[in-house]
Amino acid sequence: MTEKTTSGKNTSGRGQRELRVRVKTAKGRKLSSTLWLERQLNDPYVIRAKKEGYRGRAAYKILELDDKYGFLVPGARVVDLGCAPGGWCQVAVKRVNALGDNPKKPVGTVLGIDLQEIEGIAGAQIHQLDFLSDEADALVKGWLGGKADVVMSDMAAAASGHKGTDHLRIIALIEAALAFAFDVLEEGGTFVAKVLAGGAENEMQAQLKKSFKKVANVKPPSSRADSSEKFVVAQGFRGKSTLSGSFLPVEDDQD
Ligand SMILES: C[S@@+](CC[C@H](N)C(=O)[O-])C[C@H]1O[C@@H](n2cnc3c(N)ncnc32)[C@H](O)[C@@H]1O
């Protein structure tokens, strides 16, 4: 199915060939799938994730965000919403010292939830759950058992192919994540969430600016240039009393 070009026998006469995996088109596979597979196999972050034992290239997004903003500190209590397959959890476990690897530092906790089933991650408490279900809020708060220092959400609904619908879906997910964060974040805490560029998030930004000391909108280097995703990193939570009414317009998805 795949063939690796090698720097061995050089028959092209053009110097050393690059080590690029090419994927042959196969019967029954669409060209778009072939191109996706080829991009995956040649993506430096995918290759690095495999080498470094991360479950996916997404791990580098939270690594890069944390390198810049420093919210995953030893002892922190972290909630990871939409955590499958688990890259962000893996990073958080290490950085908050959830396994107590560093006996001189405080031990943190990592709670991850996702719609999909996730293979266990040492140091993290993982649950399969639809975060938009009626019982989700109470369940996650029960599992958390108190306050959190970081609420992070990489939740993304499966693409419908309709840009407007996809945008509203991601807004609904962020709204739920943010409402949860307002309830559980410790003062001084951090909220990190994936957003898609597209406009309707202005009210959320205004609310975030009121309720957090610093709000940054960033696209980490590992986020694909052709993706409209970016991340909001809100730090220094001022407390729930800063929440004024509904921060996002309520709109129905239209399939
Ligand atoms: C981009 S992936 C997350 C990758 C993850 N950060 C990692 O490092 O492996 C987005 C995840 O959001 C999850 N998701 C989408 N809607 C959800 C919902 N309503 N409740 C829980 N998880 C959801 C999806 O199942 C998917 O696994």
The ligand as an SDF file (V2000), in Angstrom:
LIG
                    3D

 27 29  0  0  0  0  0  0  0  0999 V2000
   -9.3610   16.7860   18.3980 C   0  0  0  0  0  0  0  0  0  0  0  0
   -9.9810   15.4950   19.3660 S   0  0  0  0  0  0  0  0  0  0  0  0
   -9.1430   15.6950   20.8740 C   0  0  0  0  0  0  0  0  0  0  0  0
   -7.7070   15.2750   20.8490 C   0  0  0  0  0  0  0  0  0  0  0  0
   -7.0990   15.2560   22.2420 C   0  0  0  0  0  0  0  0  0  0  0  0
   -6.8840   16.5910   22.7480 N   0  0  0  0  0  0  0  0  0  0  0  0
   -5.7980   14.5240   22.2640 C   0  0  0  0  0  0  0  0  0  0  0  0
   -4.7740   15.1150   22.5950 O   0  0  0  0  0  0  0  0  0  0  0  0
   -5.7850   13.3270   21.9800 O   0  0  0  0  0  0  0  0  0  0  0  0
  -11.5860   16.0620   19.7350 C   0  0  0  0  0  0  0  0  0  0  0  0
  -12.3690   15.1480   20.6460 C   0  0  0  0  0  0  0  0  0  0  0  0
  -13.5640   15.8020   21.0710 O   0  0  0  0  0  0  0  0  0  0  0  0
  -14.4700   14.7870   21.3780 C   0  0  0  0  0  0  0  0  0  0  0  0
  -15.8230   15.3080   21.5150 N   0  0  0  0  0  0  0  0  0  0  0  0
  -16.5760   15.9220   20.5730 C   0  0  0  0  0  0  0  0  0  0  0  0
  -17.7980   16.2010   21.0580 N   0  0  0  0  0  0  0  0  0  0  0  0
  -17.8120   15.7740   22.3490 C   0  0  0  0  0  0  0  0  0  0  0  0
  -18.8030   15.7600   23.3670 C   0  0  0  0  0  0  0  0  0  0  0  0
  -20.0240   16.2340   23.1400 N   0  0  0  0  0  0  0  0  0  0  0  0
  -18.4780   15.2230   24.5580 N   0  0  0  0  0  0  0  0  0  0  0  0
  -17.2450   14.7150   24.7680 C   0  0  0  0  0  0  0  0  0  0  0  0
  -16.2770   14.6850   23.8460 N   0  0  0  0  0  0  0  0  0  0  0  0
  -16.5400   15.2070   22.6440 C   0  0  0  0  0  0  0  0  0  0  0  0
  -14.3290   13.8420   20.2000 C   0  0  0  0  0  0  0  0  0  0  0  0
  -14.8420   12.5650   20.5030 O   0  0  0  0  0  0  0  0  0  0  0  0
  -12.8220   13.8570   19.9670 C   0  0  0  0  0  0  0  0  0  0  0  0
  -12.1960   12.7600   20.5580 O   0  0  0  0  0  0  0  0  0  0  0  0
  1  2  1  0
  2  3  1  0
  2 10  1  0
  3  4  1  0
  4  5  1  0
  5  6  1  0
  5  7  1  0
  7  8  2  0
  7  9  1  0
 10 11  1  0
 11 12  1  0
 11 26  1  0
 12 13  1  0
 13 14  1  0
 13 24  1  0
 14 15  1  0
 14 23  1  0
 15 16  2  0
 16 17  1  0
 17 18  1  0
 17 23  2  0
 18 19  1  0
 18 20  2  0
 20 21  1  0
 21 22  2  0
 22 23  1  0
 24 25  1  0
 24 26  1  0
 26 27  1  0
M  CHG  2   2   1   9  -1
M  END
$$$$
